[in-house]
Amino acid sequence: MAAIDDDDRPKKKTAHEIGQDLTLLSVAELNDRIALLREEIARLEADIAKKQSSRSAAESFFKS
């Protein structure tokens, strides 16, 4: 059986757990997590905007 190279293994996706111990993380890993969290914040804000838009449209329809 051939040995599996590390490059062939699936990459573990960076994840962040709120309150996680950060002492063992490098600056690069911390920056990656900040980017991940910023992307998630943008995704959440976009969903809020979409839901507010839908709600406003429904409210204006039923006020007529």
mmCIF file of the N, C-alpha and C atoms, coordinates in Angstrom:
data_MODEL
# 
_entry.id   MODEL 
# 
loop_
_atom_site.group_PDB 
_atom_site.id 
_atom_site.type_symbol 
_atom_site.label_atom_id 
_atom_site.label_alt_id 
_atom_site.label_comp_id 
_atom_site.label_asym_id 
_atom_site.label_entity_id 
_atom_site.label_seq_id 
_atom_site.pdbx_PDB_ins_code 
_atom_site.Cartn_x 
_atom_site.Cartn_y 
_atom_site.Cartn_z 
_atom_site.occupancy 
_atom_site.B_iso_or_equiv 
_atom_site.pdbx_formal_charge 
_atom_site.auth_seq_id 
_atom_site.auth_comp_id 
_atom_site.auth_asym_id 
_atom_site.auth_atom_id 
_atom_site.pdbx_PDB_model_num 
ATOM 1   N N  . MET A 1 1  ? 0.831   -1.179 0.000  1.00 0.00 ? 1  MET A N  1 
ATOM 2   C CA . MET A 1 1  ? 0.000   0.000  0.000  1.00 0.00 ? 1  MET A CA 1 
ATOM 3   C C  . MET A 1 1  ? 0.881   1.249  0.000  1.00 0.00 ? 1  MET A C  1 
ATOM 4   N N  . ALA A 1 2  ? 0.549   2.220  -0.814 1.00 0.00 ? 2  ALA A N  1 
ATOM 5   C CA . ALA A 1 2  ? 1.351   3.446  -0.907 1.00 0.00 ? 2  ALA A CA 1 
ATOM 6   C C  . ALA A 1 2  ? 1.076   4.350  0.295  1.00 0.00 ? 2  ALA A C  1 
ATOM 7   N N  . ALA A 1 3  ? 2.110   5.031  0.705  1.00 0.00 ? 3  ALA A N  1 
ATOM 8   C CA . ALA A 1 3  ? 1.956   5.975  1.812  1.00 0.00 ? 3  ALA A CA 1 
ATOM 9   C C  . ALA A 1 3  ? 1.178   7.198  1.340  1.00 0.00 ? 3  ALA A C  1 
ATOM 10  N N  . ILE A 1 4  ? 0.379   7.729  2.227  1.00 0.00 ? 4  ILE A N  1 
ATOM 11  C CA . ILE A 1 4  ? -0.417  8.910  1.896  1.00 0.00 ? 4  ILE A CA 1 
ATOM 12  C C  . ILE A 1 4  ? 0.385   10.155 2.256  1.00 0.00 ? 4  ILE A C  1 
ATOM 13  N N  . ASP A 1 5  ? 0.576   11.021 1.272  1.00 0.00 ? 5  ASP A N  1 
ATOM 14  C CA . ASP A 1 5  ? 1.270   12.285 1.532  1.00 0.00 ? 5  ASP A CA 1 
ATOM 15  C C  . ASP A 1 5  ? 0.359   13.202 2.322  1.00 0.00 ? 5  ASP A C  1 
ATOM 16  N N  . ASP A 1 6  ? 0.949   14.053 3.140  1.00 0.00 ? 6  ASP A N  1 
ATOM 17  C CA . ASP A 1 6  ? 0.165   15.022 3.903  1.00 0.00 ? 6  ASP A CA 1 
ATOM 18  C C  . ASP A 1 6  ? -0.622  15.946 2.977  1.00 0.00 ? 6  ASP A C  1 
ATOM 19  N N  . ASP A 1 7  ? -0.063  16.238 1.790  1.00 0.00 ? 7  ASP A N  1 
ATOM 20  C CA . ASP A 1 7  ? -0.736  17.130 0.848  1.00 0.00 ? 7  ASP A CA 1 
ATOM 21  C C  . ASP A 1 7  ? -2.007  16.516 0.272  1.00 0.00 ? 7  ASP A C  1 
ATOM 22  N N  . ASP A 1 8  ? -2.102  15.179 0.279  1.00 0.00 ? 8  ASP A N  1 
ATOM 23  C CA . ASP A 1 8  ? -3.266  14.497 -0.268 1.00 0.00 ? 8  ASP A CA 1 
ATOM 24  C C  . ASP A 1 8  ? -4.430  14.428 0.722  1.00 0.00 ? 8  ASP A C  1 
ATOM 25  N N  . ARG A 1 9  ? -4.146  14.654 1.954  1.00 0.00 ? 9  ARG A N  1 
ATOM 26  C CA . ARG A 1 9  ? -5.198  14.588 2.973  1.00 0.00 ? 9  ARG A CA 1 
ATOM 27  C C  . ARG A 1 9  ? -6.061  15.847 2.903  1.00 0.00 ? 9  ARG A C  1 
ATOM 28  N N  . PRO A 1 10 ? -7.351  15.684 3.214  1.00 0.00 ? 10 PRO A N  1 
ATOM 29  C CA . PRO A 1 10 ? -8.213  16.879 3.215  1.00 0.00 ? 10 PRO A CA 1 
ATOM 30  C C  . PRO A 1 10 ? -7.728  17.882 4.256  1.00 0.00 ? 10 PRO A C  1 
ATOM 31  N N  . LYS A 1 11 ? -7.776  19.147 3.880  1.00 0.00 ? 11 LYS A N  1 
ATOM 32  C CA . LYS A 1 11 ? -7.352  20.195 4.803  1.00 0.00 ? 11 LYS A CA 1 
ATOM 33  C C  . LYS A 1 11 ? -8.445  20.417 5.855  1.00 0.00 ? 11 LYS A C  1 
ATOM 34  N N  . LYS A 1 12 ? -8.028  20.561 7.092  1.00 0.00 ? 12 LYS A N  1 
ATOM 35  C CA . LYS A 1 12 ? -8.972  20.845 8.163  1.00 0.00 ? 12 LYS A CA 1 
ATOM 36  C C  . LYS A 1 12 ? -9.394  22.295 8.038  1.00 0.00 ? 12 LYS A C  1 
ATOM 37  N N  . LYS A 1 13 ? -10.689 22.536 7.999  1.00 0.00 ? 13 LYS A N  1 
ATOM 38  C CA . LYS A 1 13 ? -11.197 23.890 7.863  1.00 0.00 ? 13 LYS A CA 1 
ATOM 39  C C  . LYS A 1 13 ? -10.971 24.647 9.163  1.00 0.00 ? 13 LYS A C  1 
ATOM 40  N N  . THR A 1 14 ? -10.498 25.879 9.030  1.00 0.00 ? 14 THR A N  1 
ATOM 41  C CA . THR A 1 14 ? -10.298 26.714 10.195 1.00 0.00 ? 14 THR A CA 1 
ATOM 42  C C  . THR A 1 14 ? -11.645 27.008 10.825 1.00 0.00 ? 14 THR A C  1 
ATOM 43  N N  . ALA A 1 15 ? -11.727 26.830 12.113 1.00 0.00 ? 15 ALA A N  1 
ATOM 44  C CA . ALA A 1 15 ? -12.953 27.122 12.842 1.00 0.00 ? 15 ALA A CA 1 
ATOM 45  C C  . ALA A 1 15 ? -12.575 27.875 14.100 1.00 0.00 ? 15 ALA A C  1 
ATOM 46  N N  . HIS A 1 16 ? -13.519 28.595 14.606 1.00 0.00 ? 16 HIS A N  1 
ATOM 47  C CA . HIS A 1 16 ? -13.259 29.317 15.843 1.00 0.00 ? 16 HIS A CA 1 
ATOM 48  C C  . HIS A 1 16 ? -14.402 29.076 16.801 1.00 0.00 ? 16 HIS A C  1 
ATOM 49  N N  . GLU A 1 17 ? -14.039 28.792 18.024 1.00 0.00 ? 17 GLU A N  1 
ATOM 50  C CA . GLU A 1 17 ? -15.023 28.600 19.077 1.00 0.00 ? 17 GLU A CA 1 
ATOM 51  C C  . GLU A 1 17 ? -14.933 29.810 20.007 1.00 0.00 ? 17 GLU A C  1 
ATOM 52  N N  . ILE A 1 18 ? -16.055 30.440 20.262 1.00 0.00 ? 18 ILE A N  1 
ATOM 53  C CA . ILE A 1 18 ? -16.076 31.616 21.135 1.00 0.00 ? 18 ILE A CA 1 
ATOM 54  C C  . ILE A 1 18 ? -15.538 31.216 22.518 1.00 0.00 ? 18 ILE A C  1 
ATOM 55  N N  . GLY A 1 19 ? -14.605 32.004 23.034 1.00 0.00 ? 19 GLY A N  1 
ATOM 56  C CA . GLY A 1 19 ? -14.019 31.754 24.343 1.00 0.00 ? 19 GLY A CA 1 
ATOM 57  C C  . GLY A 1 19 ? -12.859 30.768 24.324 1.00 0.00 ? 19 GLY A C  1 
ATOM 58  N N  . GLN A 1 20 ? -12.472 30.317 23.157 1.00 0.00 ? 20 GLN A N  1 
ATOM 59  C CA . GLN A 1 20 ? -11.398 29.345 23.001 1.00 0.00 ? 20 GLN A CA 1 
ATOM 60  C C  . GLN A 1 20 ? -10.068 29.915 23.486 1.00 0.00 ? 20 GLN A C  1 
ATOM 61  N N  . ASP A 1 21 ? -9.221  29.061 24.064 1.00 0.00 ? 21 ASP A N  1 
ATOM 62  C CA . ASP A 1 21 ? -7.879  29.474 24.491 1.00 0.00 ? 21 ASP A CA 1 
ATOM 63  C C  . ASP A 1 21 ? -7.058  29.827 23.252 1.00 0.00 ? 21 ASP A C  1 
ATOM 64  N N  . LEU A 1 22 ? -6.495  30.998 23.229 1.00 0.00 ? 22 LEU A N  1 
ATOM 65  C CA . LEU A 1 22 ? -5.768  31.492 22.063 1.00 0.00 ? 22 LEU A CA 1 
ATOM 66  C C  . LEU A 1 22 ? -4.253  31.421 22.210 1.00 0.00 ? 22 LEU A C  1 
ATOM 67  N N  . THR A 1 23 ? -3.768  30.970 23.352 1.00 0.00 ? 23 THR A N  1 
ATOM 68  C CA . THR A 1 23 ? -2.334  31.033 23.630 1.00 0.00 ? 23 THR A CA 1 
ATOM 69  C C  . THR A 1 23 ? -1.485  30.205 22.676 1.00 0.00 ? 23 THR A C  1 
ATOM 70  N N  . LEU A 1 24 ? -2.002  29.130 22.135 1.00 0.00 ? 24 LEU A N  1 
ATOM 71  C CA . LEU A 1 24 ? -1.202  28.277 21.264 1.00 0.00 ? 24 LEU A CA 1 
ATOM 72  C C  . LEU A 1 24 ? -1.313  28.642 19.782 1.00 0.00 ? 24 LEU A C  1 
ATOM 73  N N  . LEU A 1 25 ? -2.087  29.668 19.463 1.00 0.00 ? 25 LEU A N  1 
ATOM 74  C CA . LEU A 1 25 ? -2.282  30.061 18.068 1.00 0.00 ? 25 LEU A CA 1 
ATOM 75  C C  . LEU A 1 25 ? -1.242  31.098 17.653 1.00 0.00 ? 25 LEU A C  1 
ATOM 76  N N  . SER A 1 26 ? -0.784  30.979 16.420 1.00 0.00 ? 26 SER A N  1 
ATOM 77  C CA . SER A 1 26 ? 0.172   31.946 15.884 1.00 0.00 ? 26 SER A CA 1 
ATOM 78  C C  . SER A 1 26 ? -0.570  33.207 15.440 1.00 0.00 ? 26 SER A C  1 
ATOM 79  N N  . VAL A 1 27 ? 0.194   34.239 15.144 1.00 0.00 ? 27 VAL A N  1 
ATOM 80  C CA . VAL A 1 27 ? -0.389  35.486 14.642 1.00 0.00 ? 27 VAL A CA 1 
ATOM 81  C C  . VAL A 1 27 ? -1.138  35.225 13.337 1.00 0.00 ? 27 VAL A C  1 
ATOM 82  N N  . ALA A 1 28 ? -0.568  34.405 12.467 1.00 0.00 ? 28 ALA A N  1 
ATOM 83  C CA . ALA A 1 28 ? -1.221  34.074 11.195 1.00 0.00 ? 28 ALA A CA 1 
ATOM 84  C C  . ALA A 1 28 ? -2.550  33.356 11.437 1.00 0.00 ? 28 ALA A C  1 
ATOM 85  N N  . GLU A 1 29 ? -2.564  32.426 12.378 1.00 0.00 ? 29 GLU A N  1 
ATOM 86  C CA . GLU A 1 29 ? -3.806  31.711 12.699 1.00 0.00 ? 29 GLU A CA 1 
ATOM 87  C C  . GLU A 1 29 ? -4.845  32.661 13.281 1.00 0.00 ? 29 GLU A C  1 
ATOM 88  N N  . LEU A 1 30 ? -4.406  33.582 14.114 1.00 0.00 ? 30 LEU A N  1 
ATOM 89  C CA . LEU A 1 30 ? -5.335  34.571 14.675 1.00 0.00 ? 30 LEU A CA 1 
ATOM 90  C C  . LEU A 1 30 ? -5.905  35.455 13.571 1.00 0.00 ? 30 LEU A C  1 
ATOM 91  N N  . ASN A 1 31 ? -5.053  35.877 12.638 1.00 0.00 ? 31 ASN A N  1 
ATOM 92  C CA . ASN A 1 31 ? -5.530  36.682 11.507 1.00 0.00 ? 31 ASN A CA 1 
ATOM 93  C C  . ASN A 1 31 ? -6.520  35.901 10.644 1.00 0.00 ? 31 ASN A C  1 
ATOM 94  N N  . ASP A 1 32 ? -6.266  34.613 10.446 1.00 0.00 ? 32 ASP A N  1 
ATOM 95  C CA . ASP A 1 32 ? -7.197  33.763 9.689  1.00 0.00 ? 32 ASP A CA 1 
ATOM 96  C C  . ASP A 1 32 ? -8.551  33.696 10.385 1.00 0.00 ? 32 ASP A C  1 
ATOM 97  N N  . ARG A 1 33 ? -8.525  33.578 11.682 1.00 0.00 ? 33 ARG A N  1 
ATOM 98  C CA . ARG A 1 33 ? -9.777  33.502 12.443 1.00 0.00 ? 33 ARG A CA 1 
ATOM 99  C C  . ARG A 1 33 ? -10.524 34.829 12.407 1.00 0.00 ? 33 ARG A C  1 
ATOM 100 N N  . ILE A 1 34 ? -9.799  35.931 12.468 1.00 0.00 ? 34 ILE A N  1 
ATOM 101 C CA . ILE A 1 34 ? -10.439 37.248 12.356 1.00 0.00 ? 34 ILE A CA 1 
ATOM 102 C C  . ILE A 1 34 ? -11.119 37.375 11.001 1.00 0.00 ? 34 ILE A C  1 
ATOM 103 N N  . ALA A 1 35 ? -10.441 36.954 9.938  1.00 0.00 ? 35 ALA A N  1 
ATOM 104 C CA . ALA A 1 35 ? -11.033 36.999 8.597  1.00 0.00 ? 35 ALA A CA 1 
ATOM 105 C C  . ALA A 1 35 ? -12.276 36.126 8.535  1.00 0.00 ? 35 ALA A C  1 
ATOM 106 N N  . LEU A 1 36 ? -12.204 34.945 9.109  1.00 0.00 ? 36 LEU A N  1 
ATOM 107 C CA . LEU A 1 36 ? -13.342 34.031 9.142  1.00 0.00 ? 36 LEU A CA 1 
ATOM 108 C C  . LEU A 1 36 ? -14.521 34.667 9.865  1.00 0.00 ? 36 LEU A C  1 
ATOM 109 N N  . LEU A 1 37 ? -14.258 35.277 11.008 1.00 0.00 ? 37 LEU A N  1 
ATOM 110 C CA . LEU A 1 37 ? -15.324 35.910 11.780 1.00 0.00 ? 37 LEU A CA 1 
ATOM 111 C C  . LEU A 1 37 ? -15.903 37.126 11.047 1.00 0.00 ? 37 LEU A C  1 
ATOM 112 N N  . ARG A 1 38 ? -15.060 37.891 10.365 1.00 0.00 ? 38 ARG A N  1 
ATOM 113 C CA . ARG A 1 38 ? -15.563 39.035 9.586  1.00 0.00 ? 38 ARG A CA 1 
ATOM 114 C C  . ARG A 1 38 ? -16.475 38.568 8.461  1.00 0.00 ? 38 ARG A C  1 
ATOM 115 N N  . GLU A 1 39 ? -16.101 37.472 7.799  1.00 0.00 ? 39 GLU A N  1 
ATOM 116 C CA . GLU A 1 39 ? -16.950 36.908 6.741  1.00 0.00 ? 39 GLU A CA 1 
ATOM 117 C C  . GLU A 1 39 ? -18.287 36.460 7.310  1.00 0.00 ? 39 GLU A C  1 
ATOM 118 N N  . GLU A 1 40 ? -18.251 35.855 8.486  1.00 0.00 ? 40 GLU A N  1 
ATOM 119 C CA . GLU A 1 40 ? -19.488 35.393 9.120  1.00 0.00 ? 40 GLU A CA 1 
ATOM 120 C C  . GLU A 1 40 ? -20.359 36.574 9.530  1.00 0.00 ? 40 GLU A C  1 
ATOM 121 N N  . ILE A 1 41 ? -19.754 37.634 10.046 1.00 0.00 ? 41 ILE A N  1 
ATOM 122 C CA . ILE A 1 41 ? -20.511 38.839 10.407 1.00 0.00 ? 41 ILE A CA 1 
ATOM 123 C C  . ILE A 1 41 ? -21.184 39.419 9.169  1.00 0.00 ? 41 ILE A C  1 
ATOM 124 N N  . ALA A 1 42 ? -20.464 39.487 8.066  1.00 0.00 ? 42 ALA A N  1 
ATOM 125 C CA . ALA A 1 42 ? -21.042 40.008 6.818  1.00 0.00 ? 42 ALA A CA 1 
ATOM 126 C C  . ALA A 1 42 ? -22.202 39.137 6.360  1.00 0.00 ? 42 ALA A C  1 
ATOM 127 N N  . ARG A 1 43 ? -22.069 37.835 6.485  1.00 0.00 ? 43 ARG A N  1 
ATOM 128 C CA . ARG A 1 43 ? -23.141 36.908 6.100  1.00 0.00 ? 43 ARG A CA 1 
ATOM 129 C C  . ARG A 1 43 ? -24.372 37.121 6.979  1.00 0.00 ? 43 ARG A C  1 
ATOM 130 N N  . LEU A 1 44 ? -24.151 37.284 8.267  1.00 0.00 ? 44 LEU A N  1 
ATOM 131 C CA . LEU A 1 44 ? -25.261 37.513 9.203  1.00 0.00 ? 44 LEU A CA 1 
ATOM 132 C C  . LEU A 1 44 ? -25.949 38.847 8.920  1.00 0.00 ? 44 LEU A C  1 
ATOM 133 N N  . GLU A 1 45 ? -25.153 39.895 8.672  1.00 0.00 ? 45 GLU A N  1 
ATOM 134 C CA . GLU A 1 45 ? -25.729 41.208 8.373  1.00 0.00 ? 45 GLU A CA 1 
ATOM 135 C C  . GLU A 1 45 ? -26.530 41.185 7.075  1.00 0.00 ? 45 GLU A C  1 
ATOM 136 N N  . ALA A 1 46 ? -26.060 40.448 6.082  1.00 0.00 ? 46 ALA A N  1 
ATOM 137 C CA . ALA A 1 46 ? -26.792 40.330 4.817  1.00 0.00 ? 46 ALA A CA 1 
ATOM 138 C C  . ALA A 1 46 ? -28.118 39.628 5.039  1.00 0.00 ? 46 ALA A C  1 
ATOM 139 N N  . ASP A 1 47 ? -28.142 38.621 5.885  1.00 0.00 ? 47 ASP A N  1 
ATOM 140 C CA . ASP A 1 47 ? -29.391 37.906 6.166  1.00 0.00 ? 47 ASP A CA 1 
ATOM 141 C C  . ASP A 1 47 ? -30.355 38.795 6.944  1.00 0.00 ? 47 ASP A C  1 
ATOM 142 N N  . ILE A 1 48 ? -29.839 39.587 7.868  1.00 0.00 ? 48 ILE A N  1 
ATOM 143 C CA . ILE A 1 48 ? -30.684 40.534 8.599  1.00 0.00 ? 48 ILE A CA 1 
ATOM 144 C C  . ILE A 1 48 ? -31.323 41.516 7.629  1.00 0.00 ? 48 ILE A C  1 
ATOM 145 N N  . ALA A 1 49 ? -30.528 42.070 6.728  1.00 0.00 ? 49 ALA A N  1 
ATOM 146 C CA . ALA A 1 49 ? -31.044 43.036 5.753  1.00 0.00 ? 49 ALA A CA 1 
ATOM 147 C C  . ALA A 1 49 ? -32.127 42.405 4.885  1.00 0.00 ? 49 ALA A C  1 
ATOM 148 N N  . LYS A 1 50 ? -31.905 41.161 4.452  1.00 0.00 ? 50 LYS A N  1 
ATOM 149 C CA . LYS A 1 50 ? -32.884 40.458 3.623  1.00 0.00 ? 50 LYS A CA 1 
ATOM 150 C C  . LYS A 1 50 ? -34.192 40.257 4.392  1.00 0.00 ? 50 LYS A C  1 
ATOM 151 N N  . LYS A 1 51 ? -34.091 39.863 5.644  1.00 0.00 ? 51 LYS A N  1 
ATOM 152 C CA . LYS A 1 51 ? -35.286 39.629 6.457  1.00 0.00 ? 51 LYS A CA 1 
ATOM 153 C C  . LYS A 1 51 ? -36.012 40.931 6.765  1.00 0.00 ? 51 LYS A C  1 
ATOM 154 N N  . GLN A 1 52 ? -35.267 42.004 7.014  1.00 0.00 ? 52 GLN A N  1 
ATOM 155 C CA . GLN A 1 52 ? -35.905 43.300 7.264  1.00 0.00 ? 52 GLN A CA 1 
ATOM 156 C C  . GLN A 1 52 ? -36.627 43.790 6.015  1.00 0.00 ? 52 GLN A C  1 
ATOM 157 N N  . SER A 1 53 ? -36.044 43.571 4.857  1.00 0.00 ? 53 SER A N  1 
ATOM 158 C CA . SER A 1 53 ? -36.654 43.966 3.601  1.00 0.00 ? 53 SER A CA 1 
ATOM 159 C C  . SER A 1 53 ? -37.959 43.207 3.376  1.00 0.00 ? 53 SER A C  1 
ATOM 160 N N  . SER A 1 54 ? -37.936 41.914 3.625  1.00 0.00 ? 54 SER A N  1 
ATOM 161 C CA . SER A 1 54 ? -39.140 41.091 3.476  1.00 0.00 ? 54 SER A CA 1 
ATOM 162 C C  . SER A 1 54 ? -40.216 41.537 4.448  1.00 0.00 ? 54 SER A C  1 
ATOM 163 N N  . ARG A 1 55 ? -39.824 41.837 5.658  1.00 0.00 ? 55 ARG A N  1 
ATOM 164 C CA . ARG A 1 55 ? -40.790 42.262 6.674  1.00 0.00 ? 55 ARG A CA 1 
ATOM 165 C C  . ARG A 1 55 ? -41.392 43.609 6.297  1.00 0.00 ? 55 ARG A C  1 
ATOM 166 N N  . SER A 1 56 ? -40.549 44.540 5.833  1.00 0.00 ? 56 SER A N  1 
ATOM 167 C CA . SER A 1 56 ? -41.045 45.859 5.428  1.00 0.00 ? 56 SER A CA 1 
ATOM 168 C C  . SER A 1 56 ? -42.033 45.730 4.270  1.00 0.00 ? 56 SER A C  1 
ATOM 169 N N  . ALA A 1 57 ? -41.725 44.866 3.322  1.00 0.00 ? 57 ALA A N  1 
ATOM 170 C CA . ALA A 1 57 ? -42.623 44.661 2.181  1.00 0.00 ? 57 ALA A CA 1 
ATOM 171 C C  . ALA A 1 57 ? -43.947 44.080 2.656  1.00 0.00 ? 57 ALA A C  1 
ATOM 172 N N  . ALA A 1 58 ? -43.913 43.138 3.574  1.00 0.00 ? 58 ALA A N  1 
ATOM 173 C CA . ALA A 1 58 ? -45.144 42.540 4.097  1.00 0.00 ? 58 ALA A CA 1 
ATOM 174 C C  . ALA A 1 58 ? -45.952 43.564 4.880  1.00 0.00 ? 58 ALA A C  1 
ATOM 175 N N  . GLU A 1 59 ? -45.277 44.377 5.687  1.00 0.00 ? 59 GLU A N  1 
ATOM 176 C CA . GLU A 1 59 ? -45.986 45.397 6.479  1.00 0.00 ? 59 GLU A CA 1 
ATOM 177 C C  . GLU A 1 59 ? -46.658 46.421 5.577  1.00 0.00 ? 59 GLU A C  1 
ATOM 178 N N  . SER A 1 60 ? -45.975 46.852 4.530  1.00 0.00 ? 60 SER A N  1 
ATOM 179 C CA . SER A 1 60 ? -46.565 47.856 3.629  1.00 0.00 ? 60 SER A CA 1 
ATOM 180 C C  . SER A 1 60 ? -47.711 47.244 2.837  1.00 0.00 ? 60 SER A C  1 
ATOM 181 N N  . PHE A 1 61 ? -47.638 45.974 2.503  1.00 0.00 ? 61 PHE A N  1 
ATOM 182 C CA . PHE A 1 61 ? -48.730 45.300 1.788  1.00 0.00 ? 61 PHE A CA 1 
ATOM 183 C C  . PHE A 1 61 ? -49.971 45.230 2.645  1.00 0.00 ? 61 PHE A C  1 
ATOM 184 N N  . PHE A 1 62 ? -49.823 44.880 3.909  1.00 0.00 ? 62 PHE A N  1 
ATOM 185 C CA . PHE A 1 62 ? -50.972 44.711 4.790  1.00 0.00 ? 62 PHE A CA 1 
ATOM 186 C C  . PHE A 1 62 ? -51.499 46.023 5.350  1.00 0.00 ? 62 PHE A C  1 
ATOM 187 N N  . LYS A 1 63 ? -50.744 47.123 5.238  1.00 0.00 ? 63 LYS A N  1 
ATOM 188 C CA . LYS A 1 63 ? -51.231 48.439 5.680  1.00 0.00 ? 63 LYS A CA 1 
ATOM 189 C C  . LYS A 1 63 ? -52.174 49.052 4.668  1.00 0.00 ? 63 LYS A C  1 
ATOM 190 N N  . SER A 1 64 ? -52.108 48.592 3.439  1.00 0.00 ? 64 SER A N  1 
ATOM 191 C CA . SER A 1 64 ? -52.933 49.169 2.359  1.00 0.00 ? 64 SER A CA 1 
ATOM 192 C C  . SER A 1 64 ? -54.394 48.971 2.580  1.00 0.00 ? 64 SER A C  1 
# 
